[in-house]
Amino acid sequence: MTVRALIPLFSSISYISITLGLHLNKAGYHTPASLFVFFGANYAFFAGIYLFRRDAGSLVIRKNPETGQISLFSKLLWAPFLGGHWAVFLARHRVWHRRRPAFHRICRNLYLGRFPSNPQTDLPPKTSVVVDLTLEFSEPPSMMNAKTTYLNCPSLDNHIATVDALCDTARLALQLWHQGEVVFVHCANGKGRSGSMVVLLLVLNRTCETIEEAIAFAKARRPQVRVHGLQLGRIKEALSNLESEFKQA
């Protein structure tokens, strides 16, 4: 679903929920009314974030960059929004697309996939580096251990991190990949945000010469890959910055 579709969807959810809440309040059902208003206010807030300032998502949802865990305060405050993402994720990957592979091998020691809700089945073998581009999910604690290097580059769904954040993460991931580490890049569905990072790594590694070639290369191995306009623009800017940096070095 595109950002243009998400904004009216969130706005509709907000309007319906708040309207129901107000009607319930008038009827004397104050507790359920408060819950409906709280639910609607959550989606109204994030509709505004998507419309006006998508990069502010990581400032609103506090996710620890070292552990990949969303703070308890954020989980409670944004429970309707975060819970909605979980519901859609479970429906999509446990019901609709349950037969789709959780990840695909892009090239040697580089994998692309969806959020590893079950690390035992959703992680590539011998994964030693996890590059997480989600903001809406906490990483499974069982996946985080002393042998795993965790890199966090969070953004809202259907968005992408800032150019500076992309550069910092790609620089570290590329270095570890060149050292022979097995790198697993994921977002929620293994399509846009993670696809963008993999495309960036493929060009930086000279596996592909151009961004367009890298997108085709990744899609040939994971057909779900989709890189939209904003993501493409930030990849290009990040690539330009990193290539200039490497030339100077």
N, C-alpha and C positions, 0 to 999 in steps of 0.2 A: 504494500500500500504506500502511495506517495505522500509527501508532506502536504500537498494540496488537498488530498483526500482526508488526511488525519485531522486537519484543523476543523472542517465542518463536522466530522465525526465526533470529535471531542466536544465541540460546541453543542451539538445535538444531545449528547449524553448529559452534558451539564444542564441544559435547559430542561430536559425531561425530568431529571433527578430533582432539581431545585423546585420545579413546579409541583411535583408530587409531594415533596417535603412541605411546601407551603400549604397544600390542601390537607395533608395529614395534620399539620399543626392547628389549622382552623377546626378540624374535627376533634381535637383534643388528644391526638396521639403524638405527644411531644417527643418521646424518645426515638421512635422510628423516623419522625419528621427531621430530627437533628441529624440522624445518620444519612438520610437522603440528601440533605443540604450539604453535609460534609463531603459526600461522594461527588455531588455536582460541582462544588467549589474546587475540588481537586482537579477535575477535568477542565474547568474554566481557566484555572491558573495555567495549566500546561498548554491549553490552546493558545493562550497569550504568549507563553514562552516560545512555542513553535512559530507563532506569527511575527513576533517582534525581536526576540533575542535567543536564538537556539543555542548559541555558545554558552549561555548562562546555566544550562542544564546541570553541568558538573558542579556549579556553585550551590545549586538548590538541593540536589541529591548528593549527600556526602558519602563518597566511596573511598575507602582507604587505598591509596596507591600502592601500598606494600603488601597488603593482605587480600585485597579485592573484595572486602566486606563492606556492605552498606551499613551505616550506623543505625543503631536501634531507634534513635530519635527520627531519622529520615524514614525508616520503615513504617513507623507509626503515623507520622505526619502525612506521608504520601501513600498510605496503604491502598486506597482505591486505585490509584494510577499504577503502582507497582504490581498490585494484585491482578489488575487487568492484563498486564503484559505476561504474567505467569499463566493466566488462564488461556490466553491466545497461544502462547508457546506450547503448552501441554496439549491443547486441542490440535494444533498443527502437526506436532511431531510425535504424538502418542496415538493420534487417531487418523487424521487426513493423510499425512505423509510418513506413516510409521515405517514403511518399507524403504524409504530413502536412506542412503548411508549418512551417518552422522558427520563424516569427514571424507575428504579426498586427498590423495597424494598429488601435489602439483609438480614437484620435481624432487630431486634427491634431498632428503632431510627437511623438506618444507611441505607442510600440510595446511589445508584450509577446511574449516567446518563450522558447525553451529555450536551454541552454548553446550558445554559438556555437563548436562544435569546429572548424568550417571557416569562418573569418570572411568569406571571399570569397562564400559562398553563404548563410550563416546570419545575417548582419548586415543590418538594414534600410538602405536607401540614405541616404547623407549623415548617418549616425549620428555625433553629436558628443559625446554623454554616454552612458556605459554604467553602469547600476546593477546590480551583481552581488550576488545574495543567496546564492550557493553558498559552502559551506565545503570541499566535497569535491573541487573542481576548481581547477586553476590556469588563469588566463585565458591564451588564446593570445598569445604575445609579439608576433606580427605585428599584433594588434589594438591594441596599446598604442603610441600615438605622441603627438607634441606637440599634435596637433589634437583628441585625444580626452580628455575629462574622465572619470576613472574614480572611481566611488563604490562602496565595499565595505560591505555590511551582512550579514555572514555568519552562517549558522546551519546546523545539521545538517538533512539531508533530513527532510521531514515535520514540521519544527519552524518556528520563526521567531525573529528576533533580539529582543533586549530592547526594551522600550518606549523607553528613552533612545536606543538605536541607531537605531530606526525613526524617531524624531523628528528626529535629526540628519541622517539621510540624506534623508528626505522634504523637510525644509526646504531643503537644498541643491538637490535635484532639481527642486523646484517653482520655485525662483529661476531656475535655468538654463532650465527649460521656458518660463517667462514671458519670458525674454530671447530666445526664438526658437530655442533649441537643439533638435536632434532627440534625444529621450531613448529609449533602449532599455533596458527592464527585463527581467532574466532570472534564472532559477534553473536547476535541472537540466532540468526538463521544461516549464517555463512554465505551471505550474498553481497551486500553493499559495503558496509564499513570494513569488514575483514577482507572482502574482495579488493577494496581500494588499497589496503596495506600490502597485500600480496602483490598486486600490480606494481606498487612502488618498489618493493624488494626485488622483483624480477628484473626491472629496468636497472636498478642500482647494481645488481649482481652481473649485469650484462648477459643474462639468460635471454632477454629480449632487448631489441634495440629501441623500440618506441613504446609509448603507453598503449597505443591501439593494438600493437602486436601482443603486448603482455595481457591485455584484456581477453583477446581471442585465445591466447595460450591457456589462461586460467579457466575460461569458459569451456574449452575443449575437455578439460579434466573435471571441472565441477560446473555443470550446466546452469546451476542456480545463480551463478555470479551475475550481478547487476550493478553497474556503476553509473549513477546519475550525474546531472550537470554540476551541482555544487561539489560533489565528491571528486569529480574529474578535474575541476578547477583547482581544488586544493592539492590534489596529487601533483599536478603540473607545477604549481608554485613550490611545493616541498621538494620535488625533484630538481628544480632549478637551483634552489638554495643549497641542497646537498651536493650537487655536482660542482657548483662553484667552490664549496668548502673543500671537496676532495682535490680539486685542481690546485688550490692554494697550498694544500698539505703536500 
